[in-house]
Amino acid sequence: MMPSEDVQDRPRKRGPAIDRQYEVQVGTEDGTFLVVIAESGRTVLVCRDRTSADRYAVMLNEAFDRGHRAGRRDARRAMGK
């Protein structure tokens, strides 16, 4: 399965909408390398093809989203709600 922008932009099932934390950008002027960049501006990975870069960005965004939801769930439980 090849990720596309449709996969990255799909609506979330529940919880607040979270901006994408990781995105793909062209790393060199000639477009030879693509980089996955964190919201902080740090380069997370360098890939040679768009498919790999897109897959890693989707995977990292989904992992971040799951961690964010788990943290909110734990906080609600700790508060007794």
C-alpha positions as CSV (number, residue, x, y, z in Angstrom):
1,M,0.0,0.0,0.0
2,M,1.4,3.4,-1.0
3,P,0.6,6.2,1.4
4,S,-0.7,9.4,-0.2
5,E,-1.7,12.8,1.0
6,D,-5.2,11.3,1.4
7,V,-3.9,8.9,4.1
8,Q,-2.2,11.7,5.9
9,D,-5.2,14.0,5.8
10,R,-7.8,11.5,6.7
11,P,-10.1,12.6,9.6
12,R,-9.3,11.2,13.0
13,K,-11.7,8.9,14.6
14,R,-11.8,10.6,18.0
15,G,-10.1,13.1,20.1
16,P,-8.8,16.6,19.2
17,A,-7.3,17.2,15.8
18,I,-3.5,17.3,16.1
19,D,-1.3,19.0,13.6
20,R,1.1,16.8,11.7
21,Q,4.3,16.7,13.7
22,Y,6.4,15.2,10.9
23,E,6.5,16.3,7.2
24,V,8.4,15.5,4.1
25,Q,10.5,18.1,2.4
26,V,13.0,18.1,-0.5
27,G,16.5,18.0,1.1
28,T,18.7,19.1,-1.8
29,E,18.3,21.5,-4.6
30,D,18.2,18.8,-7.3
31,G,15.6,16.8,-5.4
32,T,17.9,13.8,-4.9
33,F,17.1,13.4,-1.2
34,L,13.9,13.8,0.7
35,V,14.0,14.5,4.4
36,V,11.4,13.9,7.1
37,I,11.4,16.9,9.4
38,A,10.0,17.2,12.9
39,E,7.9,20.2,13.9
40,S,10.9,21.5,15.8
41,G,12.8,21.7,12.5
42,R,15.1,18.8,13.2
43,T,15.8,16.3,10.5
44,V,14.6,12.8,11.5
45,L,15.5,10.8,8.4
46,V,16.8,11.2,4.9
47,C,15.3,9.1,2.1
48,R,16.1,8.6,-1.5
49,D,12.5,8.2,-2.7
50,R,9.2,9.9,-2.0
51,T,7.4,6.6,-1.2
52,S,9.7,5.8,1.7
53,A,9.7,9.3,3.0
54,D,5.9,9.4,2.9
55,R,5.6,6.1,4.7
56,Y,7.9,7.1,7.5
57,A,6.1,10.5,7.9
58,V,2.7,8.7,8.2
59,M,4.1,6.1,10.6
60,L,5.7,8.8,12.8
61,N,2.6,11.0,12.8
62,E,0.4,8.0,13.7
63,A,2.7,7.0,16.5
64,F,2.8,10.6,17.8
65,D,-1.1,10.7,17.7
66,R,-1.4,7.4,19.5
67,G,1.0,8.5,22.2
68,H,-0.9,11.8,22.6
69,R,-4.2,10.1,22.9
70,A,-2.7,7.6,25.5
71,G,-1.3,10.5,27.5
72,R,-4.7,12.2,27.5
73,R,-6.4,9.0,28.5
74,D,-4.0,8.4,31.4
75,A,-4.4,12.0,32.6
76,R,-8.2,11.7,32.6
77,R,-7.9,8.5,34.6
78,A,-5.5,10.1,37.1
79,M,-8.0,12.9,37.6
80,G,-10.9,10.4,38.1
81,K,-12.9,11.4,35.1
